[in-house]
């Protein structure tokens, strides 16, 4: 039991379909009510889909687990209306420091520019995050959260999935047009489908401990290589809310997880790190080993994978839950378009194209960090130690120090949904990129660009009044800079290179689909058709 | 490949002597650690990823 948090217990309710003994076909069933499954429920409902969520447990995550939430997932949760309690409760941070022994060798600022609604990162215990999303789900009439529902077997039909689900009242069957597996790295659904989940395992162990203490360490990510308090290994210190601090100690492959988990062995390590005189209480601890793996395909027939069920990374870089939330951002509008009959089923395949690309990018970054922290062999250890030795004296070696490259969105630069640029542009907003936020003013009231993007497609235009572009259910809303909102600080012009007459087509998930230097309704319609799978086979 | 593979070191004998002299009194472990630092210092001097990649490939492919 934690000192700072009381776990809620959610009620198991027998579903009417189990009571009646009839098999009901649902449009979407989500397996797993963790951060990704709950985000999926909220996003699917936001797009008008009825969704059933099955979870084999009846509470939130035990232990703080995921800690760091990045700007982009928070923007997604803001779109879904659940970011506020997270931002209120979470601890904002953006600075990271890396030490070699007791000397600082590297520092990074994750959001060096201002003019964004959402901070670079917040730290928040996973149970709070889940609790806030469960509350939002319970208020949503489109979401049916079912606790103590465990999927025990699964069979794919031609256009649906048949599920056997075990509850305290026994086993019953239900059907789903689409099943989304958000059941974590050890996904049962993935095993039942027979999907491959391969990659690299790292031969190292890490002790993760949460402690409660009143301390005046700054709200920054501190990472040590070979610290005096834990020689030969690495360590990490990070603040969460309620005066809970996350500590992370590298233990080495030879360590015994059962022995290391014992409080009498954890406490001396903690004291060595924070000082003998600092009062603290041990809240939660766990010993982990890491792997970087990805599912072979994010879609297997009518079964889709998201979050850790689809990809697993080491925690250095906070790329797990953060990328999982972006899976949902990508999937939800596509699934709604396909279920509503507005787009061909092939649009769902682009979920794999775009998110497997992002997963591979995350795995690459995460693998590089882990290889630096846990060198593969004697030669890589020599280079790692050489980098650290040089970095104490020389600037040139500091960018090589890798204690985790923190999560940022992967632009879908190779996406089949992009329309390639035909004009010359400055800046980062190439097709496939997540739209940058910027401050705006509407009717004298300050706000943010992302808040003004539509639920569907948006045409972002500057300096001209455009006629509506008819594209059926994908007809974009028009956001004219200078008419609907003012670009008061010039950040939109700067970040988007949005000069007079320019037009951006932005997808429902706030990614750039296409852009032009002049307004041409035919080109816009073609780009919308292209971005919605209209010309996919 | 833009690597210089024709002789380019100013005074080959002097360079070679200084390199080996610098490691004469080192253990193998110390020399290996120094060589790793040396590679990183020289890599920063080169800078170009393409050149570094070519050099890594060349070193790996050369028969011992």
Interface residues (C-beta under 8 A of the other chain):
Chain A: X382 X383 X385 X386 X387 X389 X390 X396 X397 X400
Chain B: X32 X33 X35 X36 X37 X39 X40 X41 X44
